[in-house]
Amino acid sequence: MAAKKSTGIKPTMVKFGGGIGAVRALPKAKGERPAVIILHERYGIDQHTKDLTVKLAQAGFVGLAPDLFHRFTGDRKAVLRGEQRVDLTDDGALADLNAAVEYLKRLPSVNASRIGIIGVCQSGRQSLLWPANRTDIAGAVVLYGAIGGREWQSNELRPTPVEELVAKV
């Protein structure tokens, strides 16, 4: 379902942290607002991700969806079609999330003590990684991320077992 167009809230592309692209949507309400970092699915930033940032803004949050695949140099259209996967490293994802938080904290419209994160599907692990490594998180949600399978298994890209991440949160 597409986000309602009648609210006048439109997602915009922004860059931060040395070139990380992101979709941002701002609420109509004035003053400091809580923010939510929404992490995209395995397809990268698609229309669904853009719609989620708008829905967050409609609910009064600053929505930010960083492109976790910005280091990927392969066929982005194949990723969008679900024909190719991009594996994320914990170190890379944490660096991107730290840059996203610092970007949000600099926005006058963001209450820096009220920043949360939602990981959708493939990025569910990353929504646990961030609060397991930082103390300035207001909330974390894993949205239909499976506990099992390749995103959750420890390996050289993701060395910390998910059980340890959960215990730290």
N, C-alpha and C positions, 0 to 999 in steps of 0.2 A: 504494500500500500504506500503510495507516495505521500509525502508530507503535504499538508494543506497549503495552498499557495495564497489564500486570502489573508493570511496574517501579516504579510509584508516582510517576513523574516526570510532572508536568503543566505545560503551558505556562501562564504567567500574563501578563496585560496590565500593562504599566508605562508611565509617561510620563517624559520628560526633555526638556531643552533647550527649555523654553518651550512644551511641549505636543505634542512628537512622540510618538505612540503606538508601542509596540513589543511584540512577543511575546518573553518570556524563559523559558528553561528552565534549571534549575540541576541539576548532577549530585548524586548522593547522597554522593559522596566529600567528606570534610571538607578544609579547608585551601585554600590558593590553587591555582586551576586555570587553565589556559589558556582563552581565550575566542575564540569565532568569531562575527563579525557575518555573518549570512546575509541577503543581499539578495533580496527577492521577485521573482517573475516579473511579467509584464505584467498579471496579474490582481490584483495587490496582495496583501495578507496573506490567504491562503486556508488551507484545511485542510492542503494540501501544505506550505506554509511552516511552519505550526505543528508538523507532524510532523517536519520537518527540524530544528527547534530541539530537539525531544525526542530525536531520534536523536543529535544532537551531545551533549546532556547524558548520554545513555546511554553514550556513548563517553568521558565524563570532561571534556567542555568545557562552559563556560557558553555557552549559545546565545542570541543576541539578533538578532531580526529587526525592524529599524525600518521604520515605514510611510513609504516614500519618496513616497507619494502624499498625505501629510497636507495639502498646500496645495491639492489638487484639490477643487473645489466642485461638480463635476458629479455625474452618476448613478453612484455606486459599485457598485451592483448590475449595471449595464451593463458596467462594467469587469470585475467578477468573471465575468460570462458571456462575456467576450471580444468584446463588441459595441462597445466604446469603448476608445480608447487614452489614456494619460496620457504626455505628453512631459516628460522630466526635464531640468532645466538642470544644467550642470556646477557652477555656483556653489551652487545649492540642494542638490544631492546632496552636495557636499563639506561644506557647513555641517551637514547632517544627520549625515554620517559623523563629523565632528569632535565633534558633540554626543554621538553614540553611544559614541565612544571615551572621552570624558571621563566619561560615565555609568559605563561599565565600570570605568574606573580607580578610581572611588570605591567600588566594591563590594569588601568584604573578602574575598570568595570568588574574586576575579580576580587573577591574576599579571599586572600591568600591562605587563610586558615580553614577554608571550606572547599578543598579540591578533592574530588573522588575520581575513581576509575572504573570503567566497565570493559571487560574483555569479552569479545564476541567470537565464539567458535574457536578457530585456531589460536587466537590471541588470549584465550582464557588463562593460560599459564602466565602470560605477562601481567595480567591484572593481579596475580598473586605475587609475582616477582617484585613488583614495585613496593608494596607495603611491607614485604619481608625485608627490604633493604633501606627503608626510610621510615622516619617516625612522624612525618608531617602529612599523613594521609587521613582524610576525613571518612573515607569509605571505599570498599572494593567489592565488585560484583563480577562473578563469572557467569556470563549469559550463554547458556547452552554449549558450554565447553565440556567435552567428555573427559572423565577422569580415567584415562587409559589411552593407549595408542601412542603414536609418535610424538605428539607435542608434550606429553607428560613424562616420557621415559628419559632417564638421565643418560647423557652421552657427552661427547666432547664439546658439542655446541651448547648443551644445557646441563652442566655438571651437577647442579643441586637437585636432589630428589624432591618431587612435589610435596612429599610428606614433610620435609624440612621447611619448605616455603610456608605451608599451611600452619605449621607449629609456630612460626615466627609472627604470623599475622594474628 
